[in-house]
């Protein structure tokens, strides 16, 4: 039995598992492809002759090239493939147990600009003096006002912007990678007032562009953001942080997490958004709890010091 033979059994089981979401199956296939690429010749090896040392050597190299979560997921796949080899009697141990998992790195705490700081950031990007400065400032606002991934923003055209319905269509594209939606799928993101004002101004400045023309004139502006952040003395943010900023502002404006999740393009019913932004809802929940009353406001103590009774 070759490693490819055992892997084929594993893949068939993943594909037939009704409890796994399509997204999970897609990611598993992606990690299998990464495994075979990172270990040349693995597929053709006799599964019974692969050694502990080989698995250890691979894991050390792979861990240095990938995130901890990606590496650990791939190690898990490797171990499960060898489990299948054990089931068939092709071998009686699991050499992938020598493949080292790595400790999950603590997720960075996102520090987002306050409302006034965001306005200052946009102004500083626009005032940089670069020939791309105005377009870069537009991209910063576009990402923040729509919650788009940077890989999605580049493909949004004027034809995707419906000013009458006040909504933007985000379409799947093969170049946007795994985190984007499948090609042919799309989602609708509403134009918040700031977005509508931005797009109307841009459209008035560029009235002759066709519906197929990209709304954005630049497709990344990280250096401009870095420079502006340094000048203003605020925490550096990334393109993706602007997506977080959109979600944060929406939730703070009392939009429910399930709706925000749909706007972001998540298909998990809001579980990822809840995990990422749940603390915002919890804070809001505490404020809302203060409004719930079963008793009248307590008046000043009377002569007998008694307080008001229950609401009748």
Beta strands, then each sheet from edge to edge (+ up, - down):
strand 1: 161-162
strand 2: 167-171
strand 3: 186-190
sheet 1: 1+ 2- 3+
end
